[in-house]
Amino acid sequence: MNDKIRDQILQVRDTGRTNMFDSAQVQVIADQMGFNELVIFIEEHPKEYVNFIIYGE
């Protein structure tokens, strides 16, 4: 995961619009925010995404 993806995850989280474990909704919000990289990242690397949400790594 690169810094851009990490920043996009944090920006989606900061909206408070969804539970971050609801990856489908996170993808919807990311798409609305123009974060195409995040949408693709969650699709291609779901375990790495969840690991970041749980452990911050």
Residue pairs with C-beta under 8 A, 6 or more apart in sequence:
1 41
1 45
1 48
1 52
4 37
5 37
5 38
5 41
6 52
8 30
8 33
8 35
8 37
8 38
9 20
9 26
9 38
9 49
9 52
9 53
11 33
11 35
12 18
12 20
12 26
12 29
12 30
12 33
12 35
12 38
13 20
15 29
15 33
17 25
17 29
18 25
18 26
18 29
19 25
20 26
20 53
21 50
21 53
23 42
23 46
23 49
23 50
26 38
26 42
27 38
27 39
27 42
27 43
30 36
30 38
30 39
30 42
31 39
41 48
41 49
42 49
51 57
